[in-house]
Amino acid sequence: MSSRIVQQTLEGLAVSAMPRVRTTDGHLLDWDREAIAKQLLKETKLSEQFYKEPGITAEEAQDIAKEVERRVRWMNVQYLSGPLVREIMNVVLLERHHTEWRNICTRVGTPVFDAHLIDIGTGFESKENANLQENAETSHKKKADKISKEQYLLLLPPHLADRHLAGDLHIHDLEYFGTRPFCIDGSTAVPVIDKGRTTIMRPDELPFDSDYYYPEDLFAISPRGPKKVRKVSRRTADSDLLKIKTSSGKSLMVTREHRIPTKEKGIRKAEDIKQGDVLGGAWE
């Protein structure tokens, strides 16, 4: 702490000087209240994409930036970090009942203690996958998975994220939810926006007239925002599904004729995949 008082207002009142801010990339910058307002304006635009709620206005952003500065002055610290400024900003957003802005502006990560538990093999998902060896690569993967899962849950509508956490629905491989699609069976619960209402649906409950269904006002919810569903196709498996499991512990349930990319043999049917084949794309 520091008791430095080196500035005066126009009325002659003494105020503490604003501390410098160390950014996440290691630079030490002078305090700039406008930077907070600009960041709020840029980041909360995602609120329109993911929550269908408007982003912050320039006036609101300026007001919140002023409040953050007031609290920093009250703290009277000698140095600030970028993450600490963001924490203060997010508290202000929550106090003003803007959870949607806070969810977008918050940082994703893990406490140092939890990261340490992952390193020693007793933390996050330590018993989730017996095929993962306890080594540096596994530790790195689990930390990355934890961050990705946190990000995608924050970008889902809160009540859907709560249902996943409560076990009422399951998002398979949540850590990859925003970067690749999945084949699903008809009983899989899928978060959607149906005629403007956020809900959960099962593909096998859609009113199919044939093997194709063309919805009028249906959007699939994804971490990149709602995506309009133009066509849903279905087919009955002619035989039992195959389960393909990789050395990294990932697995995929598919029909025998499902097309799978491989590194050396190109696109092959699932029934033609043999032990020792190297899968390409997201399955590396």
Long-range contacts (C-beta under 8 A, 24 or more apart in sequence): 1-76, 1-77, 1-78, 2-76, 2-77, 2-78, 3-76, 4-76, 4-78, 15-73, 16-73, 16-76, 18-69, 18-72, 18-73, 19-72, 19-77, 19-78, 19-79, 19-80, 20-79, 20-80, 21-79, 21-80, 21-81, 21-82, 21-85, 22-79, 22-80, 22-81, 22-82, 23-81, 23-82, 24-81, 24-82, 24-83, 31-69, 31-72, 31-80, 33-65, 33-66, 33-68, 33-69, 34-65, 36-61, 36-64, 36-65, 36-68, 36-69, 36-85, 36-89, 37-61, 37-62, 37-64, 37-65, 39-105, 40-64, 40-65, 40-89, 40-101, 40-105, 43-104, 43-105, 44-101, 44-104, 44-105, 46-104, 46-155, 47-100, 47-101, 47-104, 49-224, 49-225, 49-226, 50-100, 50-104, 50-155, 50-156, 50-223, 50-225, 51-100, 51-157, 52-226, 53-100, 55-101, 56-98, 56-101, 64-89, 64-92, 64-93, 64-96, 67-92, 68-92, 83-107, 99-158, 103-154, 103-155, 103-158, 104-154, 104-155, 106-154, 108-147, 108-150, 108-151, 108-154, 109-147, 109-150, 110-143, 110-146, 110-147, 114-146, 115-143, 118-142, 118-143, 118-146, 129-249, 130-249, 131-247, 131-248, 131-249, 132-248, 132-249, 144-175, 145-175, 148-174, 148-175, 148-176, 148-177, 148-178, 149-174, 149-175, 151-178, 151-223, 152-177, 152-178, 152-223, 155-223, 156-191, 156-221, 156-223, 157-191, 157-198, 157-221, 159-198, 160-191, 160-198, 160-200, 160-221, 163-200, 169-200, 173-250, 176-282, 177-222, 177-223, 178-222, 178-223, 178-224, 179-282, 180-282, 183-252, 183-253, 183-254, 183-258, 185-253, 186-234, 190-220, 191-220, 191-221, 192-218, 192-219, 192-220, 192-221, 192-229, 193-218, 193-219, 193-221, 193-226, 194-218, 194-219, 203-232, 203-234, 204-234, 206-232, 208-232, 208-234, 211-235, 242-270, 242-271, 244-270, 244-273, 244-279, 246-279, 246-283, 250-283, 252-283
